[in-house]
Amino acid sequence: MPPYTATSLKSELNARGWRLTPQREKILQVFQNLPQGNHLSAEELHNLLETRGEGISLSTIYRSVKLMSRMGILRELELAEGHKHYELNHPHPHHHHHLVCIQCNKTLEFNNDSILKQSLKQCEKEGFQLIDCQLTIMAICPEAIRMGWPSALPSNWACTRAISESHE
């Protein structure tokens, strides 16, 4: 069951002085019906709604997903350089991280509780309160490698340097 319904979203919006507009409700419905592991950019959401005949402007979509992200309803992800994607913010134990191919943008989700536990431990050590923990691993998928990309990893990438230095 999704953590947010139109009723709970309406309550949260009203408590913060906002209204549940028909556009926000449609956006919430799209995210509730997305298969697990799918993420949408504002542009992809706009195109999806357009194909359904839902005329919501791109600027309204941008404002709505930003608002829903600030409220914790959506989770904002930067899966590719400069490209923000959104997903429904499911509570733990659904907490997950992302493995992203830098060539084709293929994105896989994975769970690793030790990352979350280490993040919490570090926050506690520094007196911080953990809000979210997102790990995005940028890599090259097997299909992109088979297609010949890249022929060699750039030596100036921090991880490439760190890996080669640790093997010396």
Secondary structure, 3 states (H helix, E strand, C coil): CCCCCHHHHHHHHHHCCCCCCHHHHHHHHHHHHCCCCCCECHHHHHHHHHHCCCCCCHHHHHHHHHHHHHCCCEEEEEEECCEEEEEECCCCCCCCEEEEECCCCCEEEECCHHHHHHHHHHHHHHCCCCCCCCCEEEECCHHHHHCCCCCCCCCCCHHHHHHHHHCC
